[in-house]
Amino acid sequence: MTAQTASARLDLRQDVALLTAALIDINSVSANEEELADAVEHALRKIPQLEVVRDGDSIIARTALGRAERVILAGHLDTVPLPTTDGALGTVPSFWPSGAPGEGLLYGRGATDMKGGVAVQLALAAGMFDGGKEPGKDVTFVFYDHEEVEAVKSGLGRLVRNHGGLLEGDFAILLEPTHGTVEGGCNGTMRFEATTIGEAAHSARAWMGSNAIHAAAPILARLASYEPATINVDGLDYRESLNAVKINGGTAGNVIPDRCVVEINYRFAPDKTPDQAEAHVRELLDGFDVVKTDSAAGARPGLNHPAAASFVAAVGAEPKPKYGWTDVARFSELGIPAVNFGPGDPLLAHKDNEHVDADAIRECLRALRTWLGN
């Protein structure tokens, strides 16, 4: 499909729930965002009041109204893959169980994480200047690739490096799914590999070798008995977690394994720096060969900032902590207070039955339009 064809499906002025379905129907699994990025860019360049910059498969679109306050609305274009019955990875089109497009629940990869939020961004961008209106704040829209993979590949990270000046702002909202309430800050995340080494031997003569998988048992025992903390940070309770998420070892059914690797993920509260989080894991796994493979700092809530406080008041719901890592952490590192706010249940993110209520998308759009003074 060409960018022209794809963008024709992105009628930014249609009902925002139908726009979400159109976004779902464009496959954008991580590393495959180009088609959707082309469509988004093409649609945004039709709005004359926006300055549009493209970097790889990431896009920045900004107003330049000279307002006293600038707000950043950000969302990622990529999705995780969807497993299929034959074990391959793919995607499926959007569908409406009610049979009536735009009514009830919308299913499809990205419905919750986070094409509903991206649709809200696009609808806001398209409608801000309708009928001679103008928003009460300058707005920067950010759409980026590679969020659902290693932090080093992040499209937002690339935008910070290449176009940092275009990302300056007073407050940022990341439209990750939050069930329509404000979620402040986020946990940090860190990945490790713990490796045990044995000696290969024929399994019929196991005593001639040393089983590396068996040697990993104490690692799993320590993780299984670990009791994660719940830590209050600026009034919000962040739950931590530390888990083995993958294990790899062995070469054949008749060979004693000489190497085993346990992959570990630590989700830590934003009261800790990455260095403190790493030290905590190394203390727990003392005596084992542990290598850190990925790390991203968390973000404190920042809800005491005036812009954040006014947004929380406008939404009206009690703010909650964000347990997962999101790119609010990147904005926090830039000195920009940021929150998560978007349509959909975050517990449905990455599930095979991922879905979102059409009215939740519409309500998110309504709340943001009201707060932006539009």
N, C-alpha and C positions, 0 to 999 in steps of 0.2 A: 504493500500500500504506500502511495506517495504521501508526502506531507500535506499536499493540497487536498487529497482525498480524506486523510485522517482529520484534518482541521475542519473539513466540511461537516464532520460529525460532532464537532465541538461548537455548537450554537450556545454561546455563553449567556444568551438571554432567555433560553428555555428554562422551564422549571428546574431548580437546582438538583432535585432528586433524579430527574431524567438526565441531567448533565453528568451526575455521578455514574449512572449506568453507561453512558457513552465513554467515560474515562476507563471504566472497568473493561470495556470491550477492546481497548487497545492494550495489548500485552506489554507490560513494562517490568518484568522480573529483573532484578538487579543485573546490570551489565547489558540489559536489552531495553534501555529507556529512550533510545534515539527517536523512535517513531512518535512516542508520546511527547517528548520534548519538542520535536518539530511542530507538532500540532498545537501545543501550548504557545510556542513562540509566534507561530503564524497568527493565531487568534489575538494575542496581546498586541501585536504590531498594528492591528486594525484600530486600536484605541489611541487617538492622536495625543491625548493628554499624558501618555505614559512614555518615559524614556526606557527603552528595552536593551539589555545587554545579554548576550549568549556566551557561555563559556562551557565547552564540551556539551554535556546534556543537562546543564543547569542554566537557569534564566533568572535575571533580576529585572523587575519592572517597577519604576518609581514615578511618583508625582513630584512636581516642583512648584508648589503653590506658595512657598514662603511662609508656611504656618510655623507657629512657635513650637510645635511638638511634632515629632516624626515617630510613627508606629511601624514596626516590621511584622508582617504576616508571612509565616514560612511553612512550607510543607514539602515532603519528599515525594518524588514521582514513582519510585520503584516499589515493588512488592516482593514478598518471599515467593518461592515456587509453590505450586500446588501438586501434591502427589496424586498420581492417577492409579487406576486399578492394576495396571501392568507393571507398576514400580517405576515408570518413567516420571519425568517432571514436566508439567505443562500448565496451562491455564484453561479456564472455562469462561464462556460468555456470562454476562449478567442475566439474571432472570427474576421474575416477580411471581411468587407462588400464588398470589391473588388472581393472577391472569390479567390484571389491569395495570399497565405501566404507570408508575408514579404513585401507586396506592399500596400501603402496607409495607412489608419487608422487601428489601432488595438484597439478593444474594450474589456473591461473586468475589473472586480474589481482589482484595483491596477495598472492598465495600466499607470496612471499618478502618483498616490501616493501609493508606489513609486517603483514599480517593474521594470519600465524602468531604473531608477537610479541604482537599485541593479544589473540589468543585465549588465550595464556599468561597475560597480565595478568588477563583476565576469569575464567579458571579458578582462578587463585590467589585472587582476591577472593571467589569463591563457596565455595571449600573451606577457607578459613583457620580457620573456627570450627566445622567439622564435628566431631561427637562431643565437644563441650566443649573442643576444642583452642583455643589462642590462639597467634599468632605471637610469637616472641621479640623482635621489633622492631615499632615502629609503622610503618605503611606508608601512603604516599600514592600512589594510582593517578591517572595523568593521561592523558587521551585528548583529542587535539586535532585541529583542522582545518587545512587550508591549509599543509601542510609542503612539498608538491611544487611550490610556486610561489615567487614573489618573497618575500624575507624580510619585507618590510613587511606582508604579508598574514598572517603566521604566527599561528595560533591560540594557540600557546604564548607567543609574544610578547605577545599580548593578555592572556593569563592572568597573565603577570608584571606587566603594567601595572595590571590590575584587581583581582587577588587575590594579590599577591606574598606576603602573610603566610601563605597556605595552601600555598605552595611552599617553605617553609623545611624544610631537612632536612640530614642529615649526609653522605649519599651518594646518588647517583642512578644508575640503570641505564636506559639507553635500549634498548628491545628491537628495534633495527634488526638485520637479518640479518648474522651474523658467522660462520656455519658452526659455531656452538656454542663458539666461543672468545672470550675477552675481547679487544676492540679498544680501545686507549687513545686518548683525545683525538680530534682530527680535523684535517684540513687546513682552512684558510680558503678561501673562494671569493669571487671578484670578477668582475663583468662590465663590459665597456666597449663603446662604439661609436666606431669610427674612421671619420671621414667625409672623402671627397674630393669636391671640387666641380669641375665642368667647364663646358662651354657646349653647349647643345643645338643640333643642326643636322640637316638631312636627311641620312640615311646615304649618299645618292648624292652628296652634297657634303660629305663628312666633314671636309675641310680647313677648312670654315667654322666648325667647332665644336671642342670639346676633350672627349675621352672620359674621363669620371670613373671608369669601371670600369677602364680601362687604368691610370689614375693610382693605383689601389689595389694594383697589382701589387707595388710595393716593400713594402707592409704585409704581404702574404701571403708574400713572400720572406723577410722578417725572421722571421716566425713559423715558417715551414717550416724555417729553418736554426737556430732556437733550440734549445739543448740544456738541457732541464730538469734541475734539481738533485735529488739525494737527500740529505736533511739529517737527521742524528741529533739527536733531541730527547729528552732524559731516557731514553736507552737504546733508543728505537724509531726506525727509519728511515722517514722520510716522503718519498715520491716526489712531486715537483711536476709540474705540466703547464700549458702555456700554448698555447691553440689558437684559431684562427678556428672559430666554430661555426655561423655563418650569414652570408650576404652578400645584399644587396638593392640593386638599381640598375636603371635603365632604365625606359622607359615604353611603348615600342612597338618592333616589329621593324624599323622604318625611321627611327628617331630615335637620334642619338648621345646617350648618357646624360649628363645634366648633374649627376648626384649618385649617389654610391655609399656605402653604409654596410657596414662589416665589423663583425660582432659577435664579441667576443673573451671567452673565459672563462679566468681564471687561478686555478688551485688551488695555494695556497701553504702551505708548512709552518708549523706553529704556533710556530716561533721568530720569526716576523715579525708585527708589528702590521699592521692594514689600511693605515695610512699608509705604512709601509715597502713593503708589497706594491704599492700604487698607484704609488709613486715608481719602483719597479723597472720596471713596465710602461711608464710614461711615458718613462723613459730609453731603453728599447728602441725605442719608437715616436716618438722625438724628431723634430720637424718636421711631425708630422701632428696634425690636430684630433681629440683623444681626449677622450671624455666618459665618466666612470664612471656606470653606471646601477644597479648593485646591489652590495652588499658585506656579507659576514658573516665575522666573525673566526673563527679556528680555536681549538682548545683543546689545551693541553699534556696529556700523559697522566695525570698525577696519581696514578700507581700506587703512590707511596710513602705515600699516606694510609692509615692503619690499616684503615679499612673497605674500601678498594679492595684492599689487600694480602690481607685475609682472604677477600674474594670471589674473587680470582685463585687463591688457594690451594685454595678449595673447588671451583672449576671444574677445576683441575688441568692445564690446557693452557697452553703458553707464550703470553703476550699478544702481540698484533700491533698495528701502527698502523692507524688508519682513514684511508684515502686520501680518501674523499669527505667532504663536510661533513655533519655531523649536529647535532642540537640539544644534544649534550653541550656545545657551545660556549655555549649560553644558560645552562646550569646552571653552567658554569665562571665566566661573568660574574657570577653570583649568589654566587660563593664556595663552590659545592657541587661537590666532586670527582665526576666522572661518567665512566662507561665505556659502551661499546656491547656488548651481549650478546643475541643472539637466534638463532632457528632459520633455516636457509636459507643458500644460497650468495649472497653479495652480488653476485657477477658475473652472476647471473640477474635482478637487479632491473631493471625497466623493459623486459625483453625480451618478445617476443611469446610465447615458450615458457616463461614464468615458472612455476616449480614448486618444490615443497618436499617433502621426505621426511616422511611422517607420524611416523616414529620420531624424527626430529630435533626436531619440535615437542614430543613427549612427553618427550624427554631434557632439553630446556630447562626445561620445567615441573618435572621431577624435581629438577634442580640448584637451581633457585630455592627450591623448597619446603624442600629440605634446608638450604640456607644460611639461610633465614629462621627456621629452628627450628620448622618446621611439618610 
